[in-house]
Amino acid sequence: MNSTTPLSRIALGFAVAALLSVILLSLVSGNFGRRPTSILVIDFASCKNAGYPIAQSMPEICRAPNGRVFVNVAQSPETVTQQPPPIVVTAPAEGAYVADPTMIKGYARGTWYFEASFPVEIEDGNDTVIARGPAQAQSDWMTEEYVPFSVSLAWSGTPKTDSGVIILKKDNPSGDPERDEQISLPVSFAKTAGTLRINVFFPNQMEGSSSDCRVVFPVVREIPATTSVATAAIKELLKGPTTEEKAQGFSTLIPDGTVLHRITLASGIATADFSPALTQGMAGSCRVSAIHAQIEETLRQFPAIKQSAISVEGRTEDILQP
């Protein structure tokens, strides 16, 4: 005889229904099996442990929900005081090649802004200003937390040196010199008048033992100055590694005879259109991944390009499938 009373059966039924409701709600909201909500995110370590994305800047930053940003103070020059820097630049990277116009992005404390902006300059090695403009906050700046910013600076002159600096200044409406603050980010320009230095990316087994087919490494090429830097970079990539670079272990998986037709840029997405030779004799997921990586990394070195796509004579479907 079943000893369960009608009342206990009803209670059990309610409990089961409640449990099913919680599971269903979790599945619908996308939280079932995701990062634990019990982790209190108060700093970089807890943000990372909670599974939120890490930007590969220097220092690293972790982006939590609601626009919160935490800096890895262990990588910061301010480690002694354990205070994160007032501003973090995510693009361009330190020492990277910059072109005209130069896109600059990052995060700055709200106290760095005044009326949602702060001044930015680019100087060559002779301290000559070649570009100047205000960086604009991309969200509410009335806070002491990190606020994203961006600015695209058009050059008003030509740098006379190989390298220079991007200077990001705290807006100081008071004019009091004691309240002035700034940080400088080293960058690279043309090596000599009429030339540019760019990177092209190749696999290299001598650089490491990674089994990831998408791992590629940059080599520096010097090319004639041009406004079509992305096109010039891909054409340089298609030449393959030089004899000297081959001796250093570099190689290419892009088929011989591949021709670049054009590169189009729209909404930060660069689409590179190639001749059919790009897909001839294509086999193997590793080779396909390596080709994708070579093209994507070569294109995405330029700050204006956020994503890349590959097409063959205008066709994007089933391109470079293993």
Secondary structure, DSSP 8 states (H G I E B T S, - for coil): -----HHHHHHHHHHHHHHHHHHHHHHHHT-TTSS-TT----SHHHHHHTT--EE-SSS-EEE-GGG-EEE-GGGSTTTTTT---SEEEEES-TT-B--SSEEEEEEEEGGG-BTTEEEEEEEETTS-EEEEEEEEESS--SSSSEEEEEEEE--SS--SSSEEEEEEE---TT--GGG--EEEEEEE--SSTTEEEEEEEE-BGGG-----TT--EEEEEEEE--S-HHHHHHHHHHT---HHHHHTTB---S-TT--EEEEEEETTEEEEEE-GGGGTT---HHHHHHHHHHHHHHHTTSTT--EEEEEETTB-TTTT--
